[in-house]
Amino acid sequence: MKLIGLYDSPYVRRVAVSMRLQGFSFEHVPLSVFRHQEEMRKINPLLKVPMLVLDNGERLIESTFILDYLDGESPVEKRLVPASGSVRRAIQQQCAIALIAAEKAVQVLYEKALRPEEFSYGPWIARCTAQMHDAFAMLESQPVSNLLSGAAITQADITVAVVLRFARYVHPDQLSAGRYPRLDQLSDYCEALPAFHDTPLE
């Protein structure tokens, strides 16, 4: 399989980390939707990452869908989201909140880095920044992850850790260490794991 996209995308990185944890072999194709537009367009006209190209040539897009596919191809003991039940819903809800934080972090980044300053809209940046923090605060208010007590890692752990690392990388002034101590603890634990270490954001 081929995983297309850069690890500085939290969506690409969470797929790559998950694949390593689940034991999938893949080739990483580090294409940027900005710097390699023409090459990317030949593979994916939507210019969307991540894209997972299966061995039979089938192409999958959108990280949540890709991760659902990978879970379906994994033995039960390596699935990162249970097939059903309240635990599944809780994990999916945590992922949804974390992905909102990622979306808002990306919107603020694009607003500041890509839009000409004279067209930048301060109230929109403030709103997206507040929504990002609201999402992290919701995650911070939840109990400490069972992963820290020896339980198996879940997709919620992966996604929350990846998104926090990304947001801190692109908005260091907004996410100083200690602002979200429970999330910091989870992030530090996860980033020390081989699957994370071998999938560097930078």
C-alpha positions as CSV (number, residue, x, y, z in Angstrom):
1,M,0.0,0.0,0.0
2,K,1.0,3.6,-0.5
3,L,0.1,6.4,1.9
4,I,0.2,9.8,0.1
5,G,0.7,13.1,2.0
6,L,3.0,14.8,4.4
7,Y,3.2,14.0,8.1
8,D,2.8,17.7,8.9
9,S,-0.8,17.0,8.2
10,P,-2.5,15.6,11.4
11,Y,-4.8,13.7,9.1
12,V,-2.0,11.9,7.3
13,R,0.0,11.4,10.4
14,R,-2.8,9.7,12.4
15,V,-3.3,7.3,9.6
16,A,0.5,6.5,9.4
17,V,0.8,6.0,13.1
18,S,-2.2,3.8,13.1
19,M,-0.9,1.7,10.3
20,R,2.4,1.2,12.2
21,L,0.6,0.2,15.3
22,Q,-1.6,-2.3,13.5
23,G,1.4,-3.8,11.6
24,F,0.5,-2.7,8.1
25,S,3.4,-2.3,5.6
26,F,3.2,0.8,3.4
27,E,5.2,3.1,1.2
28,H,5.1,6.7,2.2
29,V,4.8,9.1,-0.7
30,P,5.5,12.6,0.7
31,L,3.6,14.8,-1.7
32,S,2.3,18.3,-0.7
33,V,-1.0,19.5,-1.9
34,F,0.7,23.0,-2.2
35,R,4.2,22.3,-3.5
36,H,3.4,19.3,-5.7
37,Q,0.0,20.2,-7.1
38,E,0.5,18.9,-10.6
39,E,1.9,15.6,-9.5
40,M,-0.8,15.3,-6.8
41,R,-3.6,16.2,-9.3
42,K,-2.6,13.2,-11.4
43,I,-3.1,10.9,-8.5
44,N,-6.0,12.7,-6.8
45,P,-7.8,15.4,-8.7
46,L,-9.4,16.5,-5.4
47,L,-6.0,17.4,-4.0
48,K,-7.0,15.8,-0.8
49,V,-4.7,14.0,1.7
50,P,-4.3,11.5,3.0
51,M,-4.9,9.1,0.2
52,L,-4.3,5.4,0.7
53,V,-3.6,3.4,-2.5
54,L,-4.3,-0.3,-2.0
55,D,-2.3,-3.0,-3.6
56,N,-5.1,-3.6,-6.1
57,G,-5.0,0.0,-7.2
58,E,-8.1,1.2,-5.3
59,R,-7.7,4.7,-3.9
60,L,-9.2,5.7,-0.5
61,I,-9.5,9.3,0.7
62,E,-10.4,10.9,4.0
63,S,-8.6,9.8,7.1
64,T,-11.7,8.6,9.1
65,F,-12.8,6.4,6.2
66,I,-9.3,5.1,5.7
67,L,-8.9,4.2,9.4
68,D,-12.3,2.5,9.4
69,Y,-11.1,0.4,6.4
70,L,-7.9,-0.5,8.2
71,D,-9.7,-1.5,11.4
72,G,-11.9,-3.8,9.2
73,E,-8.8,-5.5,7.8
74,S,-7.1,-6.0,11.2
75,P,-7.5,-8.8,13.7
76,V,-9.8,-8.0,16.6
77,E,-6.9,-7.5,19.1
78,K,-5.3,-4.8,16.8
79,R,-8.5,-2.8,16.1
80,L,-8.3,0.7,17.4
81,V,-12.0,1.2,17.6
82,P,-14.4,-1.5,18.8
83,A,-17.0,-2.7,16.3
84,S,-20.0,-1.6,18.4
85,G,-21.2,-0.4,21.7
86,S,-20.7,2.6,24.1
87,V,-16.9,2.4,24.0
88,R,-17.0,2.7,20.3
89,R,-19.2,5.8,20.5
90,A,-17.0,7.4,23.2
91,I,-13.8,6.9,21.1
92,Q,-15.5,8.2,18.0
93,Q,-16.8,11.2,19.9
94,Q,-13.3,12.0,21.2
95,C,-11.9,11.7,17.7
96,A,-14.6,14.0,16.4
97,I,-13.8,16.7,19.0
98,A,-10.1,16.4,18.3
99,L,-10.7,16.7,14.6
100,I,-12.6,19.9,15.2
101,A,-9.6,21.2,17.0
102,A,-7.4,20.2,14.0
103,E,-9.8,21.9,11.6
104,K,-9.8,25.1,13.5
105,A,-6.0,25.1,13.9
106,V,-5.7,24.6,10.1
107,Q,-8.1,27.4,9.4
108,V,-6.2,29.8,11.5
109,L,-2.9,28.7,9.9
110,Y,-4.3,29.2,6.4
111,E,-5.8,32.6,7.4
112,K,-2.4,33.8,8.7
113,A,-0.1,32.1,6.3
114,L,-1.9,32.1,2.9
115,R,-4.3,35.0,2.9
116,P,-2.8,38.5,2.2
117,E,-2.7,40.5,5.4
118,E,-4.9,43.2,4.0
119,F,-7.7,40.6,3.5
120,S,-7.3,38.8,6.8
121,Y,-10.3,39.0,9.0
122,G,-9.5,39.3,12.7
123,P,-12.9,38.3,14.1
124,W,-12.8,35.1,12.1
125,I,-9.3,34.2,13.3
126,A,-10.4,34.9,16.9
127,R,-13.5,32.7,16.5
128,C,-11.6,29.8,15.0
129,T,-8.9,30.1,17.7
130,A,-11.6,30.1,20.4
131,Q,-13.2,27.0,18.9
132,M,-9.9,25.2,18.8
133,H,-9.4,25.9,22.5
134,D,-13.0,25.0,23.3
135,A,-12.4,21.6,21.7
136,F,-9.1,21.0,23.6
137,A,-10.8,22.1,26.8
138,M,-13.6,19.5,26.2
139,L,-11.0,16.8,25.8
140,E,-9.0,18.1,28.8
141,S,-12.2,17.8,31.0
142,Q,-12.5,14.1,30.3
143,P,-10.9,11.5,32.5
144,V,-7.2,10.6,31.9
145,S,-6.8,8.1,29.1
146,N,-6.8,4.4,30.2
147,L,-3.7,4.1,28.0
148,L,-1.7,5.7,30.8
149,S,-2.8,2.9,33.2
150,G,-1.7,0.1,30.8
151,A,-4.8,-0.3,28.6
152,A,-4.4,-0.8,24.9
153,I,-4.1,2.3,22.7
154,T,-7.2,3.5,20.9
155,Q,-7.8,5.7,17.9
156,A,-8.9,8.4,20.3
157,D,-5.5,8.4,22.0
158,I,-3.7,8.5,18.6
159,T,-5.9,11.3,17.2
160,V,-5.8,13.5,20.3
161,A,-2.1,13.2,20.6
162,V,-1.4,13.8,16.9
163,V,-3.8,16.9,16.8
164,L,-2.3,18.4,20.0
165,R,1.3,18.0,18.6
166,F,0.2,19.6,15.3
167,A,-1.6,22.5,16.9
168,R,1.3,23.2,19.2
169,Y,3.7,23.1,16.2
170,V,1.7,25.6,14.1
171,H,0.5,27.8,17.0
172,P,3.1,27.6,19.7
173,D,1.9,30.9,21.2
174,Q,-1.5,29.4,21.8
175,L,-0.6,26.1,23.3
176,S,2.2,26.5,25.8
177,A,3.1,23.5,27.9
178,G,0.8,23.2,30.9
179,R,-2.3,24.8,29.5
180,Y,-3.9,21.3,29.0
181,P,-1.9,19.1,31.5
182,R,-4.0,15.9,30.9
183,L,-3.5,16.2,27.2
184,D,0.2,17.0,27.7
185,Q,0.5,13.8,29.6
186,L,-1.1,11.7,26.9
187,S,0.9,13.5,24.2
188,D,4.2,12.9,25.9
189,Y,3.4,9.2,26.4
190,C,2.3,8.7,22.8
191,E,5.1,10.7,21.2
192,A,7.6,8.4,22.9
193,L,6.1,5.3,21.3
194,P,8.0,3.9,18.3
195,A,5.0,4.3,16.0
196,F,4.9,8.0,16.7
197,H,8.7,8.5,16.8
198,D,9.0,6.8,13.4
199,T,6.4,9.2,12.0
200,P,7.9,12.6,12.8
201,L,5.7,15.7,12.2
202,E,8.7,17.7,11.0
